[in-house]
């Protein structure tokens, strides 16, 4: 069972985290989510977001690893290109202030021009003793972090990871949420389709790395 850790304005998306596994789907549907795919232990949901034609996407899965280990992997920004999907050409930690990080990423995308952005991430380890970790992000202020890469700057990238270890067991319930738009002249349906594919790829990459250790 997942513990709800409220942070970053996504509480509505996490109202179902305390629901028993057999009631998860019903709860998610009640909150506007649609199950798009249930494959290889990864359940991918999508939901319309008010004021946006780009859908929110959420993946939920269980990883056979301690939460601390998974958290270390998702915080290992400089080594993302070793295990994340191959559209990511560069990931570099630009700055840090306590639990806040600024990370530059360069994407090489099929069919459309390359994209880049700097994101501001905030980690929450206040419940680490109980096996709960959280990482939220949004785009960094481009005036404060103006670094440019190839192609166009991404218009929108908000998201979070939520990790909840099952007691003392080497098992962790994981949520990955993202609402992102590459910008430019790309049809919305193409963006939504691409996001629905990329989200399970990301969580599967993290799972593979965590379960290999």
C-alpha positions in Angstrom: 0.0 0.0 0.0 1.3 3.5 -0.9 1.5 6.3 1.6 0.3 9.6 0.4 3.1 12.2 0.7 1.5 15.6 -0.3 3.9 17.9 -2.0 4.0 20.3 -5.0 0.3 20.7 -5.6 -0.3 17.1 -6.9 -2.4 15.9 -4.0 -5.4 15.3 -6.3 -3.3 13.0 -8.4 -2.3 11.1 -5.3 -5.6 10.7 -3.6 -5.5 7.0 -4.6 -2.2 6.2 -3.1 -3.7 4.8 0.1 -6.2 2.7 -1.8 -5.7 -1.1 -1.6 -4.3 -2.6 -4.9 -7.6 -4.1 -5.8 -9.3 -0.7 -5.6 -6.7 1.3 -7.3 -8.2 1.3 -10.8 -11.7 2.3 -9.5 -10.1 5.1 -7.4 -8.1 6.4 -10.3 -11.1 6.4 -12.6 -13.0 8.4 -10.0 -10.3 11.0 -10.1 -10.4 11.3 -13.9 -7.6 9.0 -14.8 -7.9 6.5 -17.6 -5.8 3.3 -17.7 -4.0 3.3 -21.0 -1.7 0.3 -20.5 -1.1 -2.4 -17.9 2.0 -4.2 -19.1 5.1 -5.8 -17.4 3.9 -4.7 -14.0 3.6 -1.0 -15.1 0.2 0.6 -15.0 0.1 3.8 -17.1 -2.7 6.3 -16.7 -3.6 9.5 -18.5 -5.9 12.4 -17.6 -7.0 15.6 -19.2 -5.7 18.7 -17.4 -7.8 21.8 -17.1 -6.5 24.5 -19.5 -4.2 22.2 -21.4 -4.6 20.0 -24.4 -1.6 17.9 -23.2 -2.5 15.1 -20.9 -1.0 14.3 -17.5 0.6 10.9 -17.5 1.2 8.7 -14.4 2.9 5.3 -14.1 2.6 3.1 -11.0 4.6 0.0 -10.3 6.4 -2.0 -7.7 10.2 -2.3 -7.8 12.0 -5.1 -5.9 14.5 -2.8 -4.2 14.8 -0.6 -1.2 13.4 2.9 -1.6 16.8 4.4 -0.6 18.5 2.6 -3.5 15.8 3.8 -6.0 16.1 7.3 -4.7 19.9 7.3 -5.2 19.3 6.2 -8.8 16.9 8.9 -9.7 19.1 11.5 -8.0 22.2 10.4 -10.0 21.6 13.0 -12.6 25.1 13.0 -14.2 24.8 9.3 -15.0 21.2 9.4 -16.5 22.5 8.8 -20.0 23.8 5.4 -18.8 20.4 3.9 -18.3 17.6 6.3 -19.3 16.0 6.0 -22.8 18.4 6.9 -25.6 16.5 10.2 -26.5 18.5 11.7 -23.6 21.9 12.9 -24.9 23.0 14.9 -21.9 22.1 15.4 -18.3 24.2 17.6 -16.1 23.8 19.0 -12.6 24.2 22.8 -13.0 23.7 23.9 -9.4 22.5 22.8 -5.9 21.2 24.6 -2.9 20.3 22.2 0.0 17.5 20.0 -1.3 17.0 22.0 -4.5 18.8 21.1 -7.7 19.1 22.6 -11.2 19.7 20.1 -14.0 20.2 20.7 -17.7 19.0 18.1 -20.2 19.5 17.7 -23.9 17.1 15.5 -25.8 17.5 14.0 -29.3 14.0 13.2 -30.5 12.8 11.3 -33.6 10.7 13.1 -36.2 11.0 16.5 -34.6 13.9 18.9 -33.8 15.9 18.4 -30.7 14.8 19.9 -27.4 16.6 21.1 -24.3 15.7 22.6 -20.9 16.9 23.2 -17.3 14.6 21.9 -14.6 14.4 22.8 -10.9 14.0 19.8 -8.7 13.2 19.7 -5.0 13.8 16.5 -2.9 11.9 15.6 0.2 13.6 13.1 2.5 11.8 14.1 5.7 10.2 10.6 5.8 13.3 8.7 4.7 13.4 6.8 8.1 10.0 5.3 7.1 11.1 4.5 3.6 9.4 7.4 1.8 11.0 9.7 -0.6 9.8 12.4 -3.0 11.3 14.4 -5.9 9.3 17.2 -7.6 10.4 19.3 -10.5 9.3 22.1 -12.8 11.1 24.2 -15.5 13.7 26.6 -14.1 13.5 30.3 -14.7 15.1 30.7 -18.2 16.4 34.2 -17.2 18.3 32.8 -14.2 19.4 29.6 -16.1 19.7 30.6 -19.7 21.9 27.8 -20.9 21.0 26.7 -24.5 21.3 23.5 -26.3 20.4 22.1 -29.7 17.0 22.8 -31.1 14.2 24.4 -29.1 13.6 25.0 -25.4 10.8 22.8 -23.9 7.7 24.7 -23.1 6.4 22.7 -20.1 7.9 20.0 -17.8 6.3 19.4 -14.4 6.5 16.1 -12.6 7.5 14.0 -9.6 8.7 10.7 -8.3 7.1 9.3 -5.1 8.6 6.2 -3.4 7.1 4.2 -0.6 8.9 1.2 0.7 6.7 -1.7 2.0 7.9 -1.9 5.7 11.3 -3.6 6.0 10.9 -5.5 2.8 13.1 -4.9 -0.3 10.0 -3.8 -2.2 8.9 -0.3 -3.0 5.8 1.2 -4.5 6.6 3.8 -7.1 4.7 6.6 -8.8 6.1 8.6 -11.7 4.0 11.6 -12.8 4.7 14.0 -15.7 3.0 16.8 -17.6 5.2 17.9 -20.4 5.0 19.6 -23.8 8.0 19.9 -26.2 6.6 23.0 -27.7 6.9 24.0 -31.4 4.6 23.0 -34.2 3.8 19.5 -33.0 0.3 18.2 -33.0 -1.2 17.6 -29.5 -2.2 14.0 -30.3 1.5 13.3 -31.3 2.7 14.7 -28.0 0.2 12.7 -26.0 1.1 9.5 -27.8 4.8 10.1 -27.3 4.3 10.8 -23.6 2.3 7.7 -23.1 5.1 5.6 -24.6 8.0 7.4 -22.9 6.7 7.3 -19.4 6.7 3.5 -19.1 10.1 3.5 -20.8 11.5 5.8 -18.1 10.2 3.8 -15.1 11.3 0.5 -16.7 14.8 1.9 -17.0 14.9 2.9 -13.4 13.5 -0.5 -12.3 16.0 -2.4 -14.4 18.9 -0.4 -12.8 17.5 -0.8 -9.3 16.9 -4.5 -9.5 20.3 -5.2 -11.0 22.1 -3.9 -7.9 
